[in-house]
Amino acid sequence: MQKISIFAPAKINLYLHITAKRNDDYHLIESLVVFANYGDQITVTPSKKLSLNIEGQFARYIKPDKDNLVIRAALLLAQSSGIEPTGNITLIKNLPVASGIGGGSADAAATLHALKELWDIPISTANLTNLAEKLGADVPVCLKGVTSIVTGIGEEITPMPSLPRFWLVLVNPNVSVSTAEVFSAYQEEFSISLPFNTQPQNIEEFASSLSSYKNSLTAASISISPVIRDVLSALETTKNQLLSRLSGSGATCFSLFRTKNDAEVAARELTRKHPLWWVKAAALYS
């Protein structure tokens, strides 16, 4: 039996500036996006009907119904291709839900890739990206899956040259935060455009360059989920961290570390101090 598995890595916004708001209430952003080597997994196999089975640590927080981004991606791809949607889809849900690291968007992107192959659809990259845009602002960059500068409302993607290697520690206090609520709560002045065009030679230089940037949604996210402030404080006081910040609309925060050992030691210490938090050390995904 044909079986196709696609990795759906966590998406990390190393910075995220809100630069304007359109008349349709969508915000314009500038963000440097990387992917971690930890994430969800989509597996598809042939079947006469379309079905979705969800497993993994965070499976109980989402439903396999028509509102699920995986199902929406499958139906949209089938409709655009003029075929009946079929196949058994299994989602291994390892990432927290509504957590600012693009879990649902990565799942949708992986579903598009997997079903394109399962259904043998001769769709172009451009047309597949157009479908991704209809599913959500983060889905196009997750579809591409490479370090990128993202602008517009998320649809303008410019791949970045390779960055110095580093490790991440991701921390979520096991709370879900609504992206829509965070954007509604955003009250700061818009940021001026500040393109990231430096070529850092090492992680220390890279972290120093990033310190000139920020996540514009931090205050709004904390206003909705104050525990985010505690997460950031815990990360900022962690030994050997080079930069700590909120990812996306939260509540997941991250720190950058120079080595695998530094990251793993930090993750163990954070888990010891905060056993109810979700903590993961991860390398960059490539």
WOSUL-V977691 format. One line per field, one symbol per residue. burial: 1 if it has 16 or more other C-alpha atoms within 10 Angstrom, else 0. A space follows every 50 residues. Layout:
burial=???
This chain:
burial=00011111111111111111000000111111111111111111110000 11010000100001000011111111110000001111111111111111 11111111111111110110000000011011101111111110111111 11111010010000011111111111111001101100011000010000 00110110010011111111110110111011001101011111111111 111111110101111110011000001111111110
